[in-house]
């Protein structure tokens, strides 16, 4: 945010410093999504497809219900995305073993390949930014992001993070 802000003064950020932080988040998000967006655009996919692919890869066998909760989208919206990914051979939907009404989602080999292309670009950007900012900034950045999450989102995030998958 501002140059030379001491850690004990962070509780007293000015509106201008907060505005700069908000704008930095917007521009950073644009940079973070730029490379995957270019890849997705060539396939006529959008960010919703990317998010679905990311979280299916993160938790193979996840259910549609779980994916709905993680993504926070409508069932209709997710079904449109999943239908496309399944038809294009990137995601496989299998009947649940314990509950046959459930659908477990897995990436196919092509889906895994696409996920790697998308996440490799983002990992390279994150790695470079973290290297430039230094180790203290990495921890602080994560703390700020977690503090911005609402309680239920933070719980979902920590559950996924702690699962080690």
PAZAPA-4460 file (N, C-alpha, C; in steps of 0.05 Angstrom, whole numbers, plus 32768, in hexadecimal, padded with zeros to 4 digits):
% residues 165
    n_x    n_y    n_z   ca_x   ca_y   ca_z    c_x    c_y    c_z   seq   type   mol
   8011   7FE8   8000   8000   8000   8000   8012   8019   8000     1      X     A
   8016   8025   8016   8027   803D   8017   8044   8035   801E     2      X     A
   8057   8045   8014   8073   8040   801A   8078   8049   8037     3      X     A
   8088   803A   8045   8091   8042   8060   807C   8040   8076     4      X     A
   8066   8031   8072   8053   802E   8087   805E   801A   809B     5      X     A
   805F   8022   80B4   8068   8010   80C9   8052   7FFE   80D1     6      X     A
   8058   7FE6   80DB   8044   7FD2   80E1   8031   7FDC   80F8     7      X     A
   803B   7FEC   810B   802A   7FF6   8120   8017   800C   8116     8      X     A
   801C   8017   80FF   800A   802B   80F4   7FF5   8020   80E2     9      X     A
   7FF5   8005   80DD   7FE2   7FF9   80CB   7FC5   7FFB   80D5    10      X     A
   7FC2   7FFE   80EF   7FA7   8001   80FA   7F9B   801C   80F3    11      X     A
   7FAB   802E   80EA   7FA2   804A   80E6   7FA6   8052   80C9    12      X     A
   7F9F   8041   80B6   7FA1   8047   809A   7F8D   805D   8092    13      X     A
   7F96   806F   8081   7F84   8084   8078   7F72   8079   8062    14      X     A
   7F5D   8088   805D   7F4B   8080   8047   7F5A   807F   802C    15      X     A
   7F6D   8090   8029   7F7D   8090   8010   7F8E   8077   800E    16      X     A
   7F9A   806F   8024   7FAA   8056   8024   7F98   803E   801F    17      X     A
   7F81   803E   802A   7F6E   8028   8026   7F65   8027   8008    18      X     A
   7F5F   803F   7FFD   7F57   8041   7FE1   7F6E   8036   7FCF    19      X     A
   7F86   803C   7FD6   7F9D   8033   7FC6   7F9F   8014   7FC8    20      X     A
   7F9A   8009   7FE0   7F9A   7FEC   7FE4   7F84   7FDF   7FD3    21      X     A
   7F6C   7FEB   7FD3   7F56   7FE0   7FC4   7F5D   7FE0   7FA6    22      X     A
   7F68   7FF6   7F9D   7F6F   7FF7   7F80   7F86   7FE4   7F7A    23      X     A
   7F99   7FE1   7F8C   7FAE   7FCD   7F87   7FA3   7FB1   7F84    24      X     A
   7F8E   7FAA   7F95   7F81   7F90   7F93   7F74   7F8C   7F78    25      X     A
   7F66   7FA1   7F6E   7F5A   7F9F   7F54   7F6E   7F9A   7F3E    26      X     A
   7F84   7FAA   7F3E   7F98   7FA7   7F29   7FA8   7F8D   7F2C    27      X     A
   7FAD   7F85   7F44   7FBB   7F6B   7F48   7FAA   7F54   7F3E    28      X     A
   7F90   7F55   7F43   7F7E   7F40   7F3A   7F7E   7F3F   7F1C    29      X     A
   7F7E   7F56   7F0F   7F7F   7F56   7EF1   7F98   7F49   7EE8    30      X     A
   7FAF   7F4F   7EF5   7FC8   7F42   7EED   7FC8   7F24   7EF3    31      X     A
   7FBD   7F1D   7F0A   7FBB   7F01   7F12   7FAB   7EF0   7EFF    32      X     A
   7F96   7EFC   7EF3   7F84   7EED   7EE2   7F8A   7EF0   7EC4    33      X     A
   7F9D   7F02   7EBD   7FA2   7F08   7EA1   7FAC   7EF0   7E91    34      X     A
   7FBF   7EE2   7E9B   7FCA   7ECB   7E8C   7FB5   7EB5   7E89    35      X     A
   7FA8   7EAC   7E9F   7F93   7E98   7E9B   7F7D   7EA2   7E89    36      X     A
   7F75   7EBB   7E8B   7F60   7EC6   7E7A   7F67   7EC2   7E5C    37      X     A
   7F80   7EC7   7E55   7F88   7EC4   7E39   7F85   7EA6   7E30    38      X     A
   7F8D   7E94   7E41   7F8B   7E78   7E3B   7F6D   7E70   7E39    39      X     A
   7F5D   7E79   7E4C   7F41   7E72   7E4C   7F32   7E7E   7E34    40      X     A
   7F39   7E96   7E2D   7F2C   7EA4   7E17   7F2F   7E94   7DFD    41      X     A
   7F46   7E89   7DF9   7F4B   7E79   7DE1   7F39   7E60   7DDF    42      X     A
   7F2E   7E59   7DF6   7F1D   7E41   7DF8   7EFF   7E48   7DFB    43      X     A
   7EF9   7E62   7DFB   7EDE   7E6D   7E00   7ED4   7E66   7E1C    44      X     A
   7EE7   7E66   7E30   7EE1   7E62   7E4C   7EE5   7E7C   7E5B    45      X     A
   7EDA   7E7D   7E73   7EDE   7E95   7E84   7EE9   7E8D   7E9F    46      X     A
   7EE9   7EA0   7EB1   7EF4   7E9C   7ECC   7EE4   7E88   7EDC    47      X     A
   7ECA   7E85   7ED7   7EBA   7E71   7EE5   7EC5   7E55   7EDE    48      X     A
   7ECC   7E51   7EC5   7ED7   7E37   7EBD   7EF2   7E32   7ECC    49      X     A
   7F02   7E48   7ECD   7F1C   7E45   7EDA   7F19   7E3E   7EF8    50      X     A
   7F06   7E4C   7F05   7F02   7E46   7F22   7EF9   7E29   7F26    51      X     A
   7EE6   7E20   7F15   7EDD   7E04   7F18   7EF4   7DF1   7F13    52      X     A
   7F03   7DF5   7EFF   7F1A   7DE3   7EF9   7F2E   7DE4   7F10    53      X     A
   7F33   7DFB   7F1B   7F46   7DFE   7F31   7F3D   7DED   7F49    54      X     A
   7F24   7DF0   7F51   7F1B   7DE3   7F6A   7F15   7DC5   7F66    55      X     A
   7F0E   7DBD   7F4E   7F0C   7DA1   7F48   7F27   7D94   7F49    56      X     A
   7F3B   7DA1   7F3F   7F56   7D97   7F40   7F60   7D96   7F5E    57      X     A
   7F59   7DAA   7F6D   7F61   7DAC   7F89   7F55   7D96   7F9A    58      X     A
   7F3D   7D8D   7F93   7F2F   7D79   7FA3   7F21   7D65   7F90    59      X     A
   7F31   7D53   7F83   7F25   7D40   7F71   7F0F   7D30   7F7E    60      X     A
   7EF8   7D2D   7F70   7EE2   7D1F   7F7B   7ECE   7D31   7F8A    61      X     A
   7ED5   7D4B   7F8B   7EC2   7D5D   7F98   7EA7   7D5B   7F8C    62      X     A
   7E93   7D61   7F9C   7E77   7D60   7F93   7E6F   7D7B   7F87    63      X     A
   7E5A   7D7A   7F77   7E4F   7D93   7F6C   7E46   7DA5   7F83    64      X     A
   7E3A   7D99   7F98   7E31   7DA9   7FAF   7E49   7DB7   7FBC    65      X     A
   7E5F   7DA9   7FC0   7E77   7DB5   7FCC   7E82   7DCB   7FBB    66      X     A
   7E83   7DC6   7FA1   7E8D   7DDA   7F8E   7E7B   7DF3   7F8E    67      X     A
   7E61   7DEF   7F90   7E4E   7E06   7F93   7E55   7E17   7FAB    68      X     A
   7E5A   7E0A   7FC1   7E60   7E18   7FDA   7E7B   7E27   7FD8    69      X     A
   7E8F   7E1B   7FCC   7EA9   7E28   7FC9   7EA7   7E40   7FB6    70      X     A
   7E9A   7E3D   7F9F   7E9A   7E52   7F8B   7E85   7E67   7F91    71      X     A
   7E71   7E61   7FA0   7E5C   7E75   7FA6   7E4D   7E7E   7F8E    72      X     A
   7E47   7E6C   7F7C   7E37   7E72   7F64   7E1D   7E63   7F65    73      X     A
   7E0B   7E6A   7F53   7DF1   7E5C   7F52   7DF5   7E41   7F45    74      X     A
   7DE3   7E2F   7F4C   7DE4   7E14   7F41   7DE2   7E15   7F22    75      X     A
   7DD1   7E27   7F18   7DCD   7E2A   7EFB   7DE7   7E32   7EEE    76      X     A
   7DF5   7E46   7EFA   7E0E   7E50   7EEF   7E23   7E3A   7EEF    77      X     A
   7E26   7E2B   7F05   7E3A   7E16   7F07   7E33   7E00   7EF3    78      X     A
   7E1A   7DF9   7EF1   7E12   7DE4   7EDE   7E1A   7DEB   7EC2    79      X     A
   7E17   7E04   7EBA   7E1E   7E0D   7E9F   7E3C   7E09   7E9B    80      X     A
   7E4C   7E11   7EAF   7E69   7E0E   7EAD   7E71   7DF1   7EAC    81      X     A
   7E66   7DE1   7EBE   7E6D   7DC4   7EBF   7E65   7DB6   7EA5    82      X     A
   7E4D   7DBC   7E9B   7E44   7DB0   7E82   7E59   7DB4   7E6C    83      X     A
   7E62   7DCC   7E69   7E76   7DD3   7E55   7E90   7DC3   7E59    84      X     A
   7E99   7DC3   7E72   7EB3   7DB6   7E78   7EB1   7D98   7E74    85      X     A
   7E99   7D8C   7E7A   7E95   7D70   7E77   7E93   7D69   7E59    86      X     A
   7E83   7D79   7E4A   7E81   7D75   7E2D   7E9B   7D77   7E1F    87      X     A
   7EAC   7D89   7E28   7EC6   7D8D   7E1B   7EDC   7D7A   7E25    88      X     A
   7ED4   7D67   7E37   7EE6   7D52   7E3F   7EFB   7D5B   7E54    89      X     A
   7EF5   7D70   7E63   7F08   7D7A   7E77   7F01   7D71   7E93    90      X     A
   7EE8   7D6B   7E97   7EDE   7D63   7EB2   7ECD   7D4A   7EAE    91      X     A
   7ED0   7D38   7EC1   7EC0   7D1F   7EC1   7EAE   7D1F   7EDA    92      X     A
   7E95   7D19   7ED6   7E82   7D17   7EEC   7E7B   7CFA   7EF1    93      X     A
   7E80   7CF1   7F0A   7E7B   7CD5   7F10   7E65   7CD4   7F26    94      X     A
   7E56   7CBF   7F25   7E41   7CBA   7F3A   7E4F   7CB5   7F54    95      X     A
   7E45   7CC1   7F6A   7E50   7CBD   7F84   7E4F   7CA0   7F8D    96      X     A
   7E64   7C98   7F9C   7E65   7C7C   7FA6   7E52   7C78   7FBD    97      X     A
   7E51   7C8B   7FD0   7E40   7C87   7FE7   7E24   7C92   7FE2    98      X     A
   7E21   7CA6   7FD2   7E07   7CB2   7FCB   7E05   7CB5   7FAD    99      X     A
   7DF5   7CA4   7FA1   7DF4   7CA3   7F83   7DE8   7CBC   7F77   100      X     A
   7DDC   7CCD   7F88   7DD1   7CE7   7F7E   7DE7   7CFB   7F7B   101      X     A
   7DFD   7CF7   7F89   7E14   7D0A   7F88   7E23   7D06   7F6E   102      X     A
   7E2F   7D1B   7F65   7E41   7D1A   7F4E   7E5D   7D23   7F57   103      X     A
   7E70   7D12   7F54   7E8C   7D18   7F5B   7E9A   7D21   7F42   104      X     A
   7EA9   7D37   7F45   7EB6   7D44   7F2E   7ED4   7D3F   7F2E   105      X     A
   7EDE   7D38   7F17   7EFB   7D33   7F13   7F04   7D40   7EF9   106      X     A
   7F1D   7D4A   7EF9   7F28   7D53   7EE0   7F32   7D3B   7ED0   107      X     A
   7F2E   7D3D   7EB6   7F39   7D29   7EA4   7F56   7D30   7E9F   108      X     A
   7F64   7D20   7E90   7F80   7D26   7E89   7F82   7D42   7E7B   109      X     A
   7F6F   7D47   7E69   7F70   7D62   7E5B   7F69   7D78   7E6F   110      X     A
   7F57   7D73   7E81   7F50   7D87   7E96   7F68   7D8D   7EA8   111      X     A
   7F76   7D78   7EAF   7F8E   7D7B   7EC0   7FA3   7D8B   7EB1   112      X     A
   7FA6   7D86   7E98   7FBA   7D94   7E87   7FB2   7DB2   7E86   113      X     A
   7F99   7DB8   7E82   7F90   7DD4   7E81   7F94   7DE1   7E9C   114      X     A
   7F8D   7DD3   7EB1   7F91   7DDF   7ECC   7FAE   7DE6   7ED1   115      X     A
   7FC0   7DD5   7EC9   7FDD   7DDA   7ECC   7FE5   7DF3   7EBD   116      X     A
   7FDB   7DF6   7EA4   7FE2   7E0E   7E95   7FD8   7E27   7EA2   117      X     A
   7FC0   7E26   7EAD   7FB4   7E3D   7EBA   7FC3   7E44   7ED4   118      X     A
   7FC7   7E2F   7EE5   7FD4   7E35   7EFF   7FF1   7E3A   7EFD   119      X     A
   7FFF   7E2F   7EE9   801B   7E35   7EE5   8020   7E53   7EE1   120      X     A
   800E   7E5F   7ED1   8011   7E7B   7ECB   800C   7E8B   7EE5   121      X     A
   7FF9   7E83   7EF5   7FF4   7E92   7F0D   8009   7E8D   7F22   122      X     A
   8013   7E75   7F24   8029   7E6F   7F37   8042   7E7F   7F30   123      X     A
   8048   7E81   7F17   805F   7E91   7F0F   805C   7EAE   7F17   124      X     A
   8045   7EB9   7F14   8040   7ED5   7F1B   8042   7ED8   7F3A   125      X     A
   8036   7EC6   7F49   8037   7EC7   7F66   8053   7EC3   7F70   126      X     A
   8062   7EB0   7F65   807D   7EAB   7F6D   808E   7EC4   7F69   127      X     A
   808B   7ED0   7F52   809B   7EE9   7F4C   8094   7EFF   7F60   128      X     A
   807A   7F03   7F65   8071   7F18   7F77   807B   7F13   7F93   129      X     A
   8078   7EFA   7F9C   8082   7EF3   7FB7   80A0   7EF7   7FBA   130      X     A
   80AE   7EEF   7FA5   80CC   7EF2   7FA5   80D3   7F10   7FA7   131      X     A
   80C5   7F20   7F98   80CB   7F3D   7F98   80C3   7F4A   7FB3   132      X     A
   80AE   7F40   7FC0   80A4   7F4D   7FD8   80B2   7F43   7FF1   133      X     A
   80BD   7F2B   7FF0   80CB   7F20   8007   80BA   7F0F   8019   134      X     A
   80C8   7EFF   802B   80BA   7EEB   803B   80A6   7EF6   804F   135      X     A
   80AB   7F0D   805A   8098   7F19   806D   807F   7F21   805F   136      X     A
   8081   7F2B   8047   8069   7F33   8037   8058   7F1C   8031   137      X     A
   8063   7F04   802C   8054   7EED   8025   8040   7EE6   803C   138      X     A
   804B   7EE5   8054   803A   7EDF   806B   8025   7EF5   8070   139      X     A
   802E   7F0E   806E   801B   7F24   8072   8005   7F25   805D   140      X     A
   800C   7F1F   8044   7FF9   7F1E   802E   7FE3   7F09   8034   141      X     A
   7FEC   7EF2   803C   7FD9   7EDC   8042   7FC7   7EE4   8059   142      X     A
   7FD3   7EF0   806E   7FC3   7EF9   8085   7FAE   7F0E   807D   143      X     A
   7FB6   7F21   806C   7FA2   7F35   8063   7F8C   7F27   8053   144      X     A
   7F93   7F16   8041   7F7E   7F08   8031   7F6B   7EF8   8043   145      X     A
   7F76   7EE9   8056   7F65   7ED9   8068   7F53   7EEB   8079   146      X     A
   7F5E   7F02   8081   7F4E   7F15   8092   7F37   7F21   8082   147      X     A
   7F3A   7F23   8068   7F25   7F2E   8057   7F0E   7F1A   8052   148      X     A
   7F13   7F01   8057   7EFE   7EEC   8052   7EE9   7EED   8068   149      X     A
   7ED0   7EEA   8061   7EBB   7EE7   8075   7EBF   7ECC   8083   150      X     A
   7EB2   7EC9   809A   7EB6   7EB1   80AA   7EB3   7E97   809C   151      X     A
   7E9D   7E93   808E   7E98   7E79   8080   7EAD   7E75   806A   152      X     A
   7EB3   7E8A   805B   7EC7   7E88   8046   7EE3   7E81   8051   153      X     A
   7EE9   7E8D   8068   7F03   7E87   8075   7F03   7E6A   807E   154      X     A
   7EED   7E60   8088   7EEC   7E44   8091   7EF0   7E32   8079   155      X     A
   7EE2   7E37   8062   7EE5   7E27   804A   7F02   7E28   8040   156      X     A
   7F0E   7E40   8040   7F29   7E43   8036   7F3C   7E33   8048   157      X     A
   7F3A   7E36   8062   7F4C   7E28   8075   7F48   7E0A   8073   158      X     A
   7F30   7E01   806F   7F2B   7DE4   806C   7F39   7DD9   8053   159      X     A
   7F36   7DE8   803D   7F43   7DE0   8024   7F61   7DE1   8027   160      X     A
   7F6B   7DF7   8033   7F88   7DFB   8037   7F94   7DE5   8048   161      X     A
   7F86   7DDE   805E   7F8F   7DCA   8071   7F8C   7DAD   8067   162      X     A
   7F7D   7DA9   8052   7F79   7D8E   8048   7F92   7D83   803B   163      X     A
   7FA4   7D95   8033   7FBE   7D8C   8028   7FBC   7D80   800C   164      X     A
   7FA6   7D82   7FFF   7FA3   7D77   7FE4   7FB1   7D88   7FD0   165      X     A
***
